[in-house]
Amino acid sequence: MPNLSPDRQDPILVALGGAIRRARIKKGLSQERLALLADVDRSYMGRVERGDNVIALLTLARLAEALGVSMSELMADAGL
């Protein structure tokens, strides 16, 4: 379930979402294209990038693969 209140967003989720967004932009992908490549809903992709959703490990793995990076690279970019 999304946590749509900015006052309740977990800093870890916001940092990870930012790392995913930066990697997506660096690859020149739209949210829609990344969602398609990773087999996730486009609206879910937006919520992940904003830190509104807790991302499952398997989804993170699929996003990393679609971005051509490792999960550890995403985590390092997020400062985690």
PyMOL Python script that loads the backbone (N, CA, C, O; Angstrom):
from pymol import cmd

cmd.read_pdbstr("""\
ATOM      1  N   MET A   1       0.843  -1.179   0.000  1.00  0.00           N
ATOM      2  CA  MET A   1       0.000   0.000   0.000  1.00  0.00           C
ATOM      3  C   MET A   1       0.889   1.242   0.000  1.00  0.00           C
ATOM      4  O   MET A   1       1.851   1.320   0.765  1.00  0.00           O
ATOM      5  N   PRO A   2       0.570   2.206  -0.851  1.00  0.00           N
ATOM      6  CA  PRO A   2       1.402   3.396  -0.918  1.00  0.00           C
ATOM      7  C   PRO A   2       1.279   4.261   0.322  1.00  0.00           C
ATOM      8  O   PRO A   2       0.212   4.347   0.930  1.00  0.00           O
ATOM      9  N   ASN A   3       2.365   4.894   0.687  1.00  0.00           N
ATOM     10  CA  ASN A   3       2.392   5.850   1.782  1.00  0.00           C
ATOM     11  C   ASN A   3       2.501   7.225   1.144  1.00  0.00           C
ATOM     12  O   ASN A   3       3.606   7.684   0.853  1.00  0.00           O
ATOM     13  N   LEU A   4       1.372   7.890   0.922  1.00  0.00           N
ATOM     14  CA  LEU A   4       1.343   9.102   0.122  1.00  0.00           C
ATOM     15  C   LEU A   4       1.617  10.374   0.911  1.00  0.00           C
ATOM     16  O   LEU A   4       1.627  11.459   0.330  1.00  0.00           O
ATOM     17  N   SER A   5       1.837  10.275   2.194  1.00  0.00           N
ATOM     18  CA  SER A   5       2.140  11.458   2.997  1.00  0.00           C
ATOM     19  C   SER A   5       3.636  11.726   2.987  1.00  0.00           C
ATOM     20  O   SER A   5       4.405  10.867   3.417  1.00  0.00           O
ATOM     21  N   PRO A   6       4.087  12.913   2.501  1.00  0.00           N
ATOM     22  CA  PRO A   6       5.518  13.201   2.480  1.00  0.00           C
ATOM     23  C   PRO A   6       6.120  13.216   3.870  1.00  0.00           C
ATOM     24  O   PRO A   6       7.323  12.998   4.019  1.00  0.00           O
ATOM     25  N   ASP A   7       5.305  13.470   4.906  1.00  0.00           N
ATOM     26  CA  ASP A   7       5.819  13.481   6.274  1.00  0.00           C
ATOM     27  C   ASP A   7       6.129  12.082   6.782  1.00  0.00           C
ATOM     28  O   ASP A   7       6.830  11.922   7.781  1.00  0.00           O
ATOM     29  N   ARG A   8       5.611  11.071   6.098  1.00  0.00           N
ATOM     30  CA  ARG A   8       5.794   9.699   6.561  1.00  0.00           C
ATOM     31  C   ARG A   8       6.700   8.885   5.649  1.00  0.00           C
ATOM     32  O   ARG A   8       6.886   7.690   5.877  1.00  0.00           O
ATOM     33  N   GLN A   9       7.262   9.502   4.630  1.00  0.00           N
ATOM     34  CA  GLN A   9       8.143   8.762   3.727  1.00  0.00           C
ATOM     35  C   GLN A   9       9.423   8.398   4.459  1.00  0.00           C
ATOM     36  O   GLN A   9      10.025   9.225   5.142  1.00  0.00           O
ATOM     37  N   ASP A  10       9.816   7.172   4.306  1.00  0.00           N
ATOM     38  CA  ASP A  10      11.055   6.714   4.919  1.00  0.00           C
ATOM     39  C   ASP A  10      12.231   7.231   4.098  1.00  0.00           C
ATOM     40  O   ASP A  10      12.225   7.092   2.875  1.00  0.00           O
ATOM     41  N   PRO A  11      13.234   7.820   4.734  1.00  0.00           N
ATOM     42  CA  PRO A  11      14.389   8.352   4.002  1.00  0.00           C
ATOM     43  C   PRO A  11      15.118   7.301   3.168  1.00  0.00           C
ATOM     44  O   PRO A  11      15.701   7.629   2.134  1.00  0.00           O
ATOM     45  N   ILE A  12      15.092   6.066   3.599  1.00  0.00           N
ATOM     46  CA  ILE A  12      15.743   5.000   2.836  1.00  0.00           C
ATOM     47  C   ILE A  12      15.015   4.785   1.514  1.00  0.00           C
ATOM     48  O   ILE A  12      15.650   4.639   0.469  1.00  0.00           O
ATOM     49  N   LEU A  13      13.682   4.765   1.558  1.00  0.00           N
ATOM     50  CA  LEU A  13      12.906   4.573   0.327  1.00  0.00           C
ATOM     51  C   LEU A  13      13.060   5.756  -0.614  1.00  0.00           C
ATOM     52  O   LEU A  13      13.132   5.583  -1.831  1.00  0.00           O
ATOM     53  N   VAL A  14      13.111   6.960  -0.052  1.00  0.00           N
ATOM     54  CA  VAL A  14      13.307   8.160  -0.875  1.00  0.00           C
ATOM     55  C   VAL A  14      14.680   8.118  -1.541  1.00  0.00           C
ATOM     56  O   VAL A  14      14.802   8.441  -2.722  1.00  0.00           O
ATOM     57  N   ALA A  15      15.718   7.723  -0.795  1.00  0.00           N
ATOM     58  CA  ALA A  15      17.075   7.643  -1.348  1.00  0.00           C
ATOM     59  C   ALA A  15      17.164   6.581  -2.441  1.00  0.00           C
ATOM     60  O   ALA A  15      17.769   6.814  -3.487  1.00  0.00           O
ATOM     61  N   LEU A  16      16.564   5.419  -2.203  1.00  0.00           N
ATOM     62  CA  LEU A  16      16.603   4.351  -3.200  1.00  0.00           C
ATOM     63  C   LEU A  16      15.814   4.752  -4.442  1.00  0.00           C
ATOM     64  O   LEU A  16      16.252   4.498  -5.564  1.00  0.00           O
ATOM     65  N   GLY A  17      14.667   5.367  -4.251  1.00  0.00           N
ATOM     66  CA  GLY A  17      13.886   5.849  -5.388  1.00  0.00           C
ATOM     67  C   GLY A  17      14.648   6.868  -6.209  1.00  0.00           C
ATOM     68  O   GLY A  17      14.577   6.864  -7.438  1.00  0.00           O
ATOM     69  N   GLY A  18      15.378   7.742  -5.530  1.00  0.00           N
ATOM     70  CA  GLY A  18      16.198   8.728  -6.233  1.00  0.00           C
ATOM     71  C   GLY A  18      17.305   8.073  -7.043  1.00  0.00           C
ATOM     72  O   GLY A  18      17.608   8.505  -8.155  1.00  0.00           O
ATOM     73  N   ALA A  19      17.906   7.032  -6.484  1.00  0.00           N
ATOM     74  CA  ALA A  19      18.959   6.316  -7.201  1.00  0.00           C
ATOM     75  C   ALA A  19      18.396   5.640  -8.452  1.00  0.00           C
ATOM     76  O   ALA A  19      19.031   5.643  -9.507  1.00  0.00           O
ATOM     77  N   ILE A  20      17.213   5.068  -8.325  1.00  0.00           N
ATOM     78  CA  ILE A  20      16.572   4.429  -9.476  1.00  0.00           C
ATOM     79  C   ILE A  20      16.255   5.479 -10.539  1.00  0.00           C
ATOM     80  O   ILE A  20      16.482   5.250 -11.727  1.00  0.00           O
ATOM     81  N   ARG A  21      15.735   6.623 -10.115  1.00  0.00           N
ATOM     82  CA  ARG A  21      15.410   7.706 -11.058  1.00  0.00           C
ATOM     83  C   ARG A  21      16.672   8.188 -11.788  1.00  0.00           C
ATOM     84  O   ARG A  21      16.661   8.360 -13.006  1.00  0.00           O
ATOM     85  N   ARG A  22      17.749   8.401 -11.040  1.00  0.00           N
ATOM     86  CA  ARG A  22      19.004   8.864 -11.669  1.00  0.00           C
ATOM     87  C   ARG A  22      19.522   7.850 -12.687  1.00  0.00           C
ATOM     88  O   ARG A  22      19.966   8.227 -13.771  1.00  0.00           O
ATOM     89  N   ALA A  23      19.466   6.567 -12.341  1.00  0.00           N
ATOM     90  CA  ALA A  23      19.925   5.525 -13.267  1.00  0.00           C
ATOM     91  C   ALA A  23      19.035   5.482 -14.504  1.00  0.00           C
ATOM     92  O   ALA A  23      19.526   5.296 -15.617  1.00  0.00           O
ATOM     93  N   ARG A  24      17.743   5.651 -14.315  1.00  0.00           N
ATOM     94  CA  ARG A  24      16.803   5.640 -15.442  1.00  0.00           C
ATOM     95  C   ARG A  24      17.073   6.806 -16.387  1.00  0.00           C
ATOM     96  O   ARG A  24      17.114   6.632 -17.605  1.00  0.00           O
ATOM     97  N   ILE A  25      17.254   7.982 -15.824  1.00  0.00           N
ATOM     98  CA  ILE A  25      17.517   9.165 -16.637  1.00  0.00           C
ATOM     99  C   ILE A  25      18.856   9.037 -17.354  1.00  0.00           C
ATOM    100  O   ILE A  25      18.977   9.406 -18.522  1.00  0.00           O
ATOM    101  N   LYS A  26      19.862   8.513 -16.655  1.00  0.00           N
ATOM    102  CA  LYS A  26      21.188   8.310 -17.261  1.00  0.00           C
ATOM    103  C   LYS A  26      21.103   7.388 -18.477  1.00  0.00           C
ATOM    104  O   LYS A  26      21.827   7.569 -19.456  1.00  0.00           O
ATOM    105  N   LYS A  27      20.212   6.400 -18.404  1.00  0.00           N
ATOM    106  CA  LYS A  27      20.028   5.456 -19.521  1.00  0.00           C
ATOM    107  C   LYS A  27      19.100   6.005 -20.597  1.00  0.00           C
ATOM    108  O   LYS A  27      18.922   5.382 -21.643  1.00  0.00           O
ATOM    109  N   GLY A  28      18.504   7.177 -20.341  1.00  0.00           N
ATOM    110  CA  GLY A  28      17.610   7.781 -21.320  1.00  0.00           C
ATOM    111  C   GLY A  28      16.267   7.080 -21.431  1.00  0.00           C
ATOM    112  O   GLY A  28      15.644   7.082 -22.492  1.00  0.00           O
ATOM    113  N   LEU A  29      15.820   6.478 -20.330  1.00  0.00           N
ATOM    114  CA  LEU A  29      14.561   5.744 -20.335  1.00  0.00           C
ATOM    115  C   LEU A  29      13.456   6.555 -19.674  1.00  0.00           C
ATOM    116  O   LEU A  29      13.700   7.266 -18.699  1.00  0.00           O
ATOM    117  N   SER A  30      12.262   6.450 -20.197  1.00  0.00           N
ATOM    118  CA  SER A  30      11.097   7.021 -19.536  1.00  0.00           C
ATOM    119  C   SER A  30      10.661   6.052 -18.427  1.00  0.00           C
ATOM    120  O   SER A  30      11.057   4.886 -18.417  1.00  0.00           O
ATOM    121  N   GLN A  31       9.848   6.549 -17.505  1.00  0.00           N
ATOM    122  CA  GLN A  31       9.296   5.655 -16.491  1.00  0.00           C
ATOM    123  C   GLN A  31       8.499   4.540 -17.153  1.00  0.00           C
ATOM    124  O   GLN A  31       8.562   3.383 -16.737  1.00  0.00           O
ATOM    125  N   GLU A  32       7.760   4.899 -18.173  1.00  0.00           N
ATOM    126  CA  GLU A  32       6.940   3.911 -18.871  1.00  0.00           C
ATOM    127  C   GLU A  32       7.799   2.812 -19.491  1.00  0.00           C
ATOM    128  O   GLU A  32       7.468   1.631 -19.383  1.00  0.00           O
ATOM    129  N   ARG A  33       8.888   3.190 -20.133  1.00  0.00           N
ATOM    130  CA  ARG A  33       9.768   2.206 -20.777  1.00  0.00           C
ATOM    131  C   ARG A  33      10.449   1.316 -19.737  1.00  0.00           C
ATOM    132  O   ARG A  33      10.526   0.102 -19.921  1.00  0.00           O
ATOM    133  N   LEU A  34      10.943   1.908 -18.647  1.00  0.00           N
ATOM    134  CA  LEU A  34      11.573   1.110 -17.595  1.00  0.00           C
ATOM    135  C   LEU A  34      10.557   0.155 -16.990  1.00  0.00           C
ATOM    136  O   LEU A  34      10.870  -1.012 -16.752  1.00  0.00           O
ATOM    137  N   ALA A  35       9.351   0.632 -16.741  1.00  0.00           N
ATOM    138  CA  ALA A  35       8.311  -0.231 -16.181  1.00  0.00           C
ATOM    139  C   ALA A  35       8.037  -1.409 -17.111  1.00  0.00           C
ATOM    140  O   ALA A  35       7.879  -2.541 -16.654  1.00  0.00           O
ATOM    141  N   LEU A  36       7.981  -1.146 -18.395  1.00  0.00           N
ATOM    142  CA  LEU A  36       7.749  -2.206 -19.373  1.00  0.00           C
ATOM    143  C   LEU A  36       8.899  -3.222 -19.353  1.00  0.00           C
ATOM    144  O   LEU A  36       8.663  -4.430 -19.352  1.00  0.00           O
ATOM    145  N   LEU A  37      10.134  -2.731 -19.336  1.00  0.00           N
ATOM    146  CA  LEU A  37      11.296  -3.620 -19.325  1.00  0.00           C
ATOM    147  C   LEU A  37      11.372  -4.469 -18.058  1.00  0.00           C
ATOM    148  O   LEU A  37      11.814  -5.617 -18.091  1.00  0.00           O
ATOM    149  N   ALA A  38      10.933  -3.885 -16.938  1.00  0.00           N
ATOM    150  CA  ALA A  38      11.016  -4.587 -15.650  1.00  0.00           C
ATOM    151  C   ALA A  38       9.723  -5.306 -15.286  1.00  0.00           C
ATOM    152  O   ALA A  38       9.637  -5.941 -14.235  1.00  0.00           O
ATOM    153  N   ASP A  39       8.716  -5.209 -16.153  1.00  0.00           N
ATOM    154  CA  ASP A  39       7.431  -5.864 -15.932  1.00  0.00           C
ATOM    155  C   ASP A  39       6.757  -5.385 -14.646  1.00  0.00           C
ATOM    156  O   ASP A  39       6.291  -6.184 -13.833  1.00  0.00           O
ATOM    157  N   VAL A  40       6.719  -4.050 -14.483  1.00  0.00           N
ATOM    158  CA  VAL A  40       5.970  -3.448 -13.377  1.00  0.00           C
ATOM    159  C   VAL A  40       5.050  -2.370 -13.959  1.00  0.00           C
ATOM    160  O   VAL A  40       5.274  -1.887 -15.069  1.00  0.00           O
ATOM    161  N   ASP A  41       4.034  -2.005 -13.214  1.00  0.00           N
ATOM    162  CA  ASP A  41       3.099  -0.985 -13.653  1.00  0.00           C
ATOM    163  C   ASP A  41       3.764   0.391 -13.651  1.00  0.00           C
ATOM    164  O   ASP A  41       4.545   0.691 -12.748  1.00  0.00           O
ATOM    165  N   ARG A  42       3.469   1.230 -14.643  1.00  0.00           N
ATOM    166  CA  ARG A  42       4.080   2.544 -14.764  1.00  0.00           C
ATOM    167  C   ARG A  42       3.766   3.422 -13.554  1.00  0.00           C
ATOM    168  O   ARG A  42       4.633   4.159 -13.083  1.00  0.00           O
ATOM    169  N   SER A  43       2.543   3.351 -13.052  1.00  0.00           N
ATOM    170  CA  SER A  43       2.199   4.169 -11.885  1.00  0.00           C
ATOM    171  C   SER A  43       2.962   3.697 -10.645  1.00  0.00           C
ATOM    172  O   SER A  43       3.325   4.509  -9.794  1.00  0.00           O
ATOM    173  N   TYR A  44       3.204   2.396 -10.541  1.00  0.00           N
ATOM    174  CA  TYR A  44       4.011   1.860  -9.442  1.00  0.00           C
ATOM    175  C   TYR A  44       5.433   2.399  -9.544  1.00  0.00           C
ATOM    176  O   TYR A  44       6.052   2.733  -8.534  1.00  0.00           O
ATOM    177  N   MET A  45       5.945   2.483 -10.768  1.00  0.00           N
ATOM    178  CA  MET A  45       7.302   2.988 -10.997  1.00  0.00           C
ATOM    179  C   MET A  45       7.434   4.406 -10.437  1.00  0.00           C
ATOM    180  O   MET A  45       8.426   4.729  -9.783  1.00  0.00           O
ATOM    181  N   GLY A  46       6.443   5.239 -10.692  1.00  0.00           N
ATOM    182  CA  GLY A  46       6.465   6.601 -10.171  1.00  0.00           C
ATOM    183  C   GLY A  46       6.458   6.632  -8.651  1.00  0.00           C
ATOM    184  O   GLY A  46       7.169   7.430  -8.040  1.00  0.00           O
ATOM    185  N   ARG A  47       5.658   5.766  -8.038  1.00  0.00           N
ATOM    186  CA  ARG A  47       5.601   5.717  -6.576  1.00  0.00           C
ATOM    187  C   ARG A  47       6.918   5.226  -5.986  1.00  0.00           C
ATOM    188  O   ARG A  47       7.337   5.703  -4.932  1.00  0.00           O
ATOM    189  N   VAL A  48       7.572   4.285  -6.647  1.00  0.00           N
ATOM    190  CA  VAL A  48       8.870   3.802  -6.176  1.00  0.00           C
ATOM    191  C   VAL A  48       9.897   4.929  -6.233  1.00  0.00           C
ATOM    192  O   VAL A  48      10.650   5.132  -5.281  1.00  0.00           O
ATOM    193  N   GLU A  49       9.929   5.659  -7.342  1.00  0.00           N
ATOM    194  CA  GLU A  49      10.904   6.740  -7.490  1.00  0.00           C
ATOM    195  C   GLU A  49      10.679   7.860  -6.473  1.00  0.00           C
ATOM    196  O   GLU A  49      11.635   8.526  -6.075  1.00  0.00           O
ATOM    197  N   ARG A  50       9.445   8.076  -6.051  1.00  0.00           N
ATOM    198  CA  ARG A  50       9.156   9.105  -5.044  1.00  0.00           C
ATOM    199  C   ARG A  50       9.367   8.594  -3.624  1.00  0.00           C
ATOM    200  O   ARG A  50       9.353   9.383  -2.680  1.00  0.00           O
ATOM    201  N   GLY A  51       9.562   7.294  -3.458  1.00  0.00           N
ATOM    202  CA  GLY A  51       9.717   6.723  -2.126  1.00  0.00           C
ATOM    203  C   GLY A  51       8.395   6.468  -1.437  1.00  0.00           C
ATOM    204  O   GLY A  51       8.341   6.364  -0.212  1.00  0.00           O
ATOM    205  N   ASP A  52       7.322   6.366  -2.218  1.00  0.00           N
ATOM    206  CA  ASP A  52       5.990   6.154  -1.660  1.00  0.00           C
ATOM    207  C   ASP A  52       5.673   4.682  -1.430  1.00  0.00           C
ATOM    208  O   ASP A  52       4.743   4.370  -0.687  1.00  0.00           O
ATOM    209  N   ASN A  53       6.409   3.780  -2.038  1.00  0.00           N
ATOM    210  CA  ASN A  53       6.155   2.346  -1.907  1.00  0.00           C
ATOM    211  C   ASN A  53       7.391   1.623  -1.400  1.00  0.00           C
ATOM    212  O   ASN A  53       8.523   1.972  -1.734  1.00  0.00           O
ATOM    213  N   VAL A  54       7.146   0.619  -0.595  1.00  0.00           N
ATOM    214  CA  VAL A  54       8.214  -0.300  -0.208  1.00  0.00           C
ATOM    215  C   VAL A  54       8.427  -1.225  -1.394  1.00  0.00           C
ATOM    216  O   VAL A  54       7.493  -1.883  -1.851  1.00  0.00           O
ATOM    217  N   ILE A  55       9.651  -1.274  -1.888  1.00  0.00           N
ATOM    218  CA  ILE A  55       9.942  -2.064  -3.081  1.00  0.00           C
ATOM    219  C   ILE A  55      10.394  -3.473  -2.681  1.00  0.00           C
ATOM    220  O   ILE A  55      11.242  -3.639  -1.804  1.00  0.00           O
ATOM    221  N   ALA A  56       9.827  -4.457  -3.321  1.00  0.00           N
ATOM    222  CA  ALA A  56      10.197  -5.845  -3.054  1.00  0.00           C
ATOM    223  C   ALA A  56      11.572  -6.142  -3.650  1.00  0.00           C
ATOM    224  O   ALA A  56      11.968  -5.545  -4.650  1.00  0.00           O
ATOM    225  N   LEU A  57      12.273  -7.046  -3.039  1.00  0.00           N
ATOM    226  CA  LEU A  57      13.609  -7.425  -3.493  1.00  0.00           C
ATOM    227  C   LEU A  57      13.593  -7.909  -4.939  1.00  0.00           C
ATOM    228  O   LEU A  57      14.473  -7.545  -5.718  1.00  0.00           O
ATOM    229  N   LEU A  58      12.616  -8.715  -5.305  1.00  0.00           N
ATOM    230  CA  LEU A  58      12.549  -9.219  -6.678  1.00  0.00           C
ATOM    231  C   LEU A  58      12.285  -8.094  -7.670  1.00  0.00           C
ATOM    232  O   LEU A  58      12.808  -8.117  -8.784  1.00  0.00           O
ATOM    233  N   THR A  59      11.480  -7.114  -7.279  1.00  0.00           N
ATOM    234  CA  THR A  59      11.230  -5.967  -8.145  1.00  0.00           C
ATOM    235  C   THR A  59      12.498  -5.140  -8.294  1.00  0.00           C
ATOM    236  O   THR A  59      12.814  -4.682  -9.393  1.00  0.00           O
ATOM    237  N   LEU A  60      13.220  -4.945  -7.213  1.00  0.00           N
ATOM    238  CA  LEU A  60      14.490  -4.219  -7.281  1.00  0.00           C
ATOM    239  C   LEU A  60      15.463  -4.934  -8.212  1.00  0.00           C
ATOM    240  O   LEU A  60      16.175  -4.290  -8.983  1.00  0.00           O
ATOM    241  N   ALA A  61      15.493  -6.253  -8.142  1.00  0.00           N
ATOM    242  CA  ALA A  61      16.371  -7.028  -9.027  1.00  0.00           C
ATOM    243  C   ALA A  61      15.974  -6.846 -10.487  1.00  0.00           C
ATOM    244  O   ALA A  61      16.841  -6.692 -11.347  1.00  0.00           O
ATOM    245  N   ARG A  62      14.674  -6.861 -10.777  1.00  0.00           N
ATOM    246  CA  ARG A  62      14.218  -6.674 -12.159  1.00  0.00           C
ATOM    247  C   ARG A  62      14.515  -5.261 -12.662  1.00  0.00           C
ATOM    248  O   ARG A  62      14.903  -5.079 -13.816  1.00  0.00           O
ATOM    249  N   LEU A  63      14.332  -4.268 -11.799  1.00  0.00           N
ATOM    250  CA  LEU A  63      14.646  -2.889 -12.193  1.00  0.00           C
ATOM    251  C   LEU A  63      16.139  -2.724 -12.456  1.00  0.00           C
ATOM    252  O   LEU A  63      16.534  -2.096 -13.439  1.00  0.00           O
ATOM    253  N   ALA A  64      16.959  -3.282 -11.587  1.00  0.00           N
ATOM    254  CA  ALA A  64      18.403  -3.190 -11.770  1.00  0.00           C
ATOM    255  C   ALA A  64      18.819  -3.841 -13.088  1.00  0.00           C
ATOM    256  O   ALA A  64      19.631  -3.291 -13.832  1.00  0.00           O
ATOM    257  N   GLU A  65      18.262  -5.006 -13.365  1.00  0.00           N
ATOM    258  CA  GLU A  65      18.582  -5.695 -14.622  1.00  0.00           C
ATOM    259  C   GLU A  65      18.163  -4.852 -15.829  1.00  0.00           C
ATOM    260  O   GLU A  65      18.912  -4.728 -16.798  1.00  0.00           O
ATOM    261  N   ALA A  66      16.971  -4.278 -15.763  1.00  0.00           N
ATOM    262  CA  ALA A  66      16.471  -3.453 -16.867  1.00  0.00           C
ATOM    263  C   ALA A  66      17.331  -2.205 -17.058  1.00  0.00           C
ATOM    264  O   ALA A  66      17.459  -1.695 -18.171  1.00  0.00           O
ATOM    265  N   LEU A  67      17.921  -1.717 -15.962  1.00  0.00           N
ATOM    266  CA  LEU A  67      18.782  -0.535 -16.029  1.00  0.00           C
ATOM    267  C   LEU A  67      20.226  -0.882 -16.392  1.00  0.00           C
ATOM    268  O   LEU A  67      21.028   0.007 -16.676  1.00  0.00           O
ATOM    269  N   GLY A  68      20.549  -2.158 -16.381  1.00  0.00           N
ATOM    270  CA  GLY A  68      21.914  -2.581 -16.700  1.00  0.00           C
ATOM    271  C   GLY A  68      22.902  -2.286 -15.584  1.00  0.00           C
ATOM    272  O   GLY A  68      24.088  -2.069 -15.833  1.00  0.00           O
ATOM    273  N   VAL A  69      22.404  -2.279 -14.347  1.00  0.00           N
ATOM    274  CA  VAL A  69      23.261  -2.067 -13.180  1.00  0.00           C
ATOM    275  C   VAL A  69      22.959  -3.163 -12.162  1.00  0.00           C
ATOM    276  O   VAL A  69      21.976  -3.893 -12.291  1.00  0.00           O
ATOM    277  N   SER A  70      23.805  -3.265 -11.162  1.00  0.00           N
ATOM    278  CA  SER A  70      23.554  -4.238 -10.105  1.00  0.00           C
ATOM    279  C   SER A  70      22.725  -3.593  -9.003  1.00  0.00           C
ATOM    280  O   SER A  70      22.666  -2.369  -8.885  1.00  0.00           O
ATOM    281  N   MET A  71      22.094  -4.428  -8.209  1.00  0.00           N
ATOM    282  CA  MET A  71      21.347  -3.912  -7.062  1.00  0.00           C
ATOM    283  C   MET A  71      22.298  -3.181  -6.121  1.00  0.00           C
ATOM    284  O   MET A  71      21.939  -2.157  -5.540  1.00  0.00           O
ATOM    285  N   SER A  72      23.506  -3.708  -5.973  1.00  0.00           N
ATOM    286  CA  SER A  72      24.465  -3.059  -5.070  1.00  0.00           C
ATOM    287  C   SER A  72      24.867  -1.675  -5.581  1.00  0.00           C
ATOM    288  O   SER A  72      25.125  -0.780  -4.777  1.00  0.00           O
ATOM    289  N   GLU A  73      24.924  -1.482  -6.902  1.00  0.00           N
ATOM    290  CA  GLU A  73      25.218  -0.161  -7.446  1.00  0.00           C
ATOM    291  C   GLU A  73      24.090   0.818  -7.104  1.00  0.00           C
ATOM    292  O   GLU A  73      24.351   1.960  -6.727  1.00  0.00           O
ATOM    293  N   LEU A  74      22.852   0.374  -7.235  1.00  0.00           N
ATOM    294  CA  LEU A  74      21.718   1.226  -6.874  1.00  0.00           C
ATOM    295  C   LEU A  74      21.759   1.585  -5.387  1.00  0.00           C
ATOM    296  O   LEU A  74      21.545   2.736  -5.004  1.00  0.00           O
ATOM    297  N   MET A  75      22.034   0.587  -4.570  1.00  0.00           N
ATOM    298  CA  MET A  75      22.093   0.822  -3.121  1.00  0.00           C
ATOM    299  C   MET A  75      23.241   1.776  -2.781  1.00  0.00           C
ATOM    300  O   MET A  75      23.077   2.662  -1.942  1.00  0.00           O
ATOM    301  N   ALA A  76      24.390   1.604  -3.419  1.00  0.00           N
ATOM    302  CA  ALA A  76      25.527   2.487  -3.145  1.00  0.00           C
ATOM    303  C   ALA A  76      25.201   3.919  -3.560  1.00  0.00           C
ATOM    304  O   ALA A  76      25.528   4.864  -2.842  1.00  0.00           O
ATOM    305  N   ASP A  77      24.560   4.081  -4.710  1.00  0.00           N
ATOM    306  CA  ASP A  77      24.187   5.419  -5.160  1.00  0.00           C
ATOM    307  C   ASP A  77      23.192   6.062  -4.193  1.00  0.00           C
ATOM    308  O   ASP A  77      23.168   7.282  -4.037  1.00  0.00           O
ATOM    309  N   ALA A  78      22.377   5.233  -3.549  1.00  0.00           N
ATOM    310  CA  ALA A  78      21.418   5.726  -2.560  1.00  0.00           C
ATOM    311  C   ALA A  78      22.069   5.990  -1.219  1.00  0.00           C
ATOM    312  O   ALA A  78      21.434   6.539  -0.318  1.00  0.00           O
ATOM    313  N   GLY A  79      23.330   5.608  -1.073  1.00  0.00           N
ATOM    314  CA  GLY A  79      24.030   5.787   0.200  1.00  0.00           C
ATOM    315  C   GLY A  79      23.623   4.762   1.242  1.00  0.00           C
ATOM    316  O   GLY A  79      23.650   5.032   2.443  1.00  0.00           O
ATOM    317  N   LEU A  80      23.244   3.577   0.768  1.00  0.00           N
ATOM    318  CA  LEU A  80      22.789   2.526   1.690  1.00  0.00           C
ATOM    319  C   LEU A  80      23.796   1.413   1.807  1.00  0.00           C
ATOM    320  O   LEU A  80      23.570   0.451   2.540  1.00  0.00           O
TER     321      LEU A  80
END
""", "prot")
cmd.dss("prot")
cmd.show_as("cartoon", "prot")
cmd.util.cbc("prot")
cmd.orient("prot")
